[in-house]
């Protein structure tokens, strides 16, 4: 829930294009990267006072949302044996909603993984 009592739900597909450089620091491999990404929103629902609306519909009025976002990302991944760790940050350039609303997405990413 947001601080205004809304229940917001989002689902998107992100398509990143990155450039990175991998180097070894002893037994740890490190790969800083940066790039651009395009996000396509499949779902953007707002539930407030028991009423649910899609932010893509015209009935959303001034909070009507755009399905496509373009942004940039930066981060660093590290691997040790088969374990992978990473930190990243993504910032959108295009607005998610009307120009009168500050509606950019800032996303922080923490990656933990195991390579088979």
SULZIQUI-V740547 format. One record per pair of residues at least 4 apart in sequence whose C-alpha atoms are under 8 Angstrom apart, sorted by sequence separation. I is the first residue (numbers start at 0). J is the second residue. D is the distance in whole Angstrom. If there is no record, write none. Layout:
I_J_D + I_J_D
This chain:
0_4_6 + 1_5_5 + 23_27_6 + 24_28_6 + 46_50_5 + 47_51_7 + 52_56_8 + 55_59_7 + 59_63_5 + 78_82_6 + 79_83_7 + 94_98_7 + 96_100_6 + 0_5_5 + 1_6_6 + 23_28_4 + 24_29_7 + 46_51_4 + 54_59_6 + 58_63_8 + 78_83_4 + 96_101_8 + 97_102_8 + 0_6_5 + 1_7_7 + 22_28_6 + 23_29_6 + 45_51_6 + 46_52_6 + 52_58_8 + 53_59_7 + 57_63_7 + 77_83_6 + 78_84_6 + 96_102_6 + 0_7_7 + 21_28_7 + 22_29_5 + 44_51_7 + 45_52_6 + 52_59_7 + 56_63_7 + 76_83_7 + 77_84_5 + 94_101_7 + 95_102_5 + 21_29_6 + 22_30_6 + 44_52_6 + 45_53_6 + 54_62_7 + 55_63_6 + 76_84_6 + 77_85_6 + 94_102_5 + 95_103_6 + 21_30_4 + 44_53_5 + 45_54_7 + 54_63_5 + 55_64_5 + 76_85_4 + 94_103_5 + 95_104_8 + 20_30_5 + 21_31_7 + 43_53_6 + 44_54_6 + 54_64_5 + 55_65_7 + 75_85_6 + 76_86_7 + 93_103_7 + 19_30_6 + 20_31_6 + 42_53_8 + 43_54_6 + 55_66_7 + 74_85_7 + 75_86_6 + 92_103_7 + 19_31_6 + 20_32_7 + 43_55_7 + 74_86_6 + 75_87_6 + 91_103_6 + 19_32_4 + 74_87_4 + 90_103_7 + 91_104_6 + 18_32_5 + 19_33_7 + 73_87_6 + 74_88_6 + 90_104_6 + 91_105_7 + 17_32_6 + 18_33_6 + 72_87_7 + 73_88_6 + 89_104_8 + 90_105_5 + 17_33_5 + 18_34_6 + 72_88_6 + 73_89_7 + 89_105_6 + 90_106_7 + 17_34_4 + 72_89_4 + 88_105_7 + 89_106_5 + 16_34_6 + 17_35_7 + 71_89_6 + 72_90_6 + 88_106_6 + 89_107_6 + 15_34_7 + 16_35_5 + 70_89_7 + 71_90_6 + 88_107_5 + 15_35_6 + 16_36_6 + 70_90_6 + 71_91_6 + 87_107_6 + 88_108_6 + 15_36_4 + 43_64_8 + 70_91_4 + 71_92_8 + 86_107_8 + 87_108_5 + 14_36_5 + 15_37_6 + 69_91_6 + 70_92_5 + 86_108_6 + 87_109_7 + 13_36_7 + 14_37_5 + 68_91_7 + 69_92_6 + 70_93_7 + 85_108_8 + 86_109_5 + 13_37_6 + 14_38_6 + 68_92_7 + 69_93_6 + 85_109_6 + 86_110_6 + 13_38_4 + 41_66_7 + 68_93_6 + 84_109_8 + 85_110_5 + 12_38_6 + 13_39_6 + 40_66_5 + 68_94_7 + 84_110_5 + 85_111_7 + 11_38_6 + 12_39_5 + 39_66_6 + 40_67_6 + 68_95_7 + 83_110_7 + 84_111_5 + 11_39_5 + 12_40_6 + 39_67_5 + 67_95_8 + 83_111_6 + 84_112_6 + 11_40_4 + 12_41_7 + 38_67_6 + 39_68_7 + 65_94_8 + 66_95_8 + 82_111_8 + 83_112_5 + 10_40_6 + 11_41_5 + 37_67_7 + 38_68_5 + 65_95_5 + 82_112_6 + 83_113_6 + 9_40_7 + 10_41_6 + 11_42_7 + 37_68_6 + 38_69_6 + 64_95_5 + 65_96_6 + 82_113_5 + 83_114_7 + 9_41_8 + 10_42_5 + 37_69_5 + 64_96_4 + 81_113_6 + 82_114_6 + 9_42_5 + 10_43_7 + 36_69_6 + 37_70_7 + 63_96_6 + 64_97_7 + 81_114_5 + 8_42_7 + 9_43_5 + 35_69_7 + 36_70_5 + 62_96_6 + 63_97_7 + 81_115_7 + 8_43_6 + 9_44_7 + 35_70_6 + 36_71_6 + 61_96_8 + 62_97_6 + 7_43_7 + 8_44_5 + 35_71_4 + 36_72_7 + 61_97_6 + 7_44_6 + 8_45_7 + 34_71_6 + 35_72_6 + 7_45_5 + 33_71_8 + 34_72_5 + 62_100_8 + 6_45_6 + 7_46_6 + 33_72_6 + 34_73_7 + 5_45_7 + 6_46_5 + 33_73_4 + 5_46_6 + 6_47_7 + 32_73_6 + 33_74_6 + 5_47_5 + 31_73_8 + 32_74_6 + 4_47_7 + 5_48_8 + 31_74_6 + 32_75_6 + 31_75_4 + 30_75_6 + 31_76_6 + 29_75_7 + 30_76_5 + 29_76_6 + 30_77_6 + 29_77_4 + 28_77_5 + 29_78_7 + 27_77_7 + 28_78_5 + 27_78_6 + 28_79_7 + 27_79_5 + 26_79_7 + 27_80_8 + 26_80_8
